[in-house]
Amino acid sequence: MTAAKRSGFAVQEDARFPVSDWQLEVANGETRLGYGDWVEQWKKARGEDWEDCHVCGEPFRIDVSGIARHVDDEDETDHDADADHVPYSLDSLGGTP
């Protein structure tokens, strides 16, 4: 995994949004956003409603039953990641602890 910078902090590369794609947009003058903000922009544009897990950084979503589940690149439940821990984000908890 590649780390990129977001507001001075390293963020992990999201496989669905390669750093190389972001770098190309930066080089072509198509964006001035940092990698993390660029990923968030693309997620919103695609209507994706998952969050990044605070524990592992992998994507997850909360289903209609209120159950949080990690998701893989095909947007299917990632049972291996779920076996390790329950996903959550600080944003969904209302901020920093």
ZIPEJO-V663724 format. One record per backbone hydrogen bond with DSSP energy under -0.5 kcal/mol. CO is the residue of the C=O (numbers start at 1). NH is the residue of the N-H. Records with the same first field share a line. If there is no record, write none. Layout:
CO: NH + NH
This chain:
2: 13
4: 11
5: 35 + 36
6: 9
9: 6
11: 4
13: 15
14: 17
17: 14
18: 21 + 22
19: 23
20: 24
21: 25
22: 26
23: 27
24: 28
25: 30 + 31
26: 29
34: 38
35: 39
36: 40
37: 41
38: 42
39: 43
40: 44
41: 45
42: 46
43: 48
44: 47
51: 60
53: 57
58: 53
59: 71
60: 51
61: 63 + 69
63: 66
67: 63
69: 61
70: 78
72: 75
76: 72
77: 79
78: 82
79: 83
80: 84
81: 84 + 85
88: 54
89: 93
90: 95
91: 94
